[in-house]
Amino acid sequence: MSDILVITEHLKGQFQDVTFEMLGKAKELAGVSGGQCVALVFGGMKEKAGELGIADLVVSVGGSDDYNPEEYAAAVQSVVSARSPELVLAGYTSMGMDIGTPVGTALDMPVIAYCHDIQPADGGYVCTSRLYGAKIDVVSSVNRPAVVMLLAGSFDADAGRTSGAPPIEDFAAEGGAGKVRFKSLIEPEAGDVDITQSDVLVAVGRGIGSQDDIENWPRNWRKPWGPILPHHGLWWTRAGYPNPGRWANQV
């Protein structure tokens, strides 16, 4: 089948932004492949299928709302085996890595990680993976069913955030009786600064000196290194970080 299957992610009853990023891209790719954009949901998240209106179909595998990597991976493997999608999209996140890698290994499918762009080409797809702090781009061409793990933030989440009433298919997935058991979700205590609310984060090392030196470092570096530019939430210098190199793979 030429469907594009999206492995949705949720936390505390809410779909994560990477889910909508993948759905927007999957809908675009499905328009080329002639297949459907299919969203796979876990636990009781099918009750929120209305938030996945961009999907042509929502497949619900049931199970626990609490994330269990073995249970979820077994369920995804069961769905992929039954539906044979052209592509399986997962986030390059802790959840996506837990699921994508074992599914690809079990079903002998190529697994492409760190992907920040994917385009149809010559009956297959060209995936661009961004490595080493965006210093190297690795281009992989794939002409058979594959698992592609997308970097969060690579696509516009709003493009996939559409309300609607997609059809829902309940799928009796094989969850497996693994050894992992969910106990509880431990969240860090909130501090004075919530970095999730920041538009730009600047990471500095101990070599910067003291906190008082942080405001001065762009000014001090501008002369020897050239203009300092914002890029994908990071600060970099034109001289210090040239255009990324490119490697090419065929899978």
Order of alpha helices (4+ residues) and beta strands (2+ residues): beta-beta-beta-alpha-beta-beta-alpha-beta-alpha-beta-beta-beta-beta-beta-alpha-beta-beta-beta
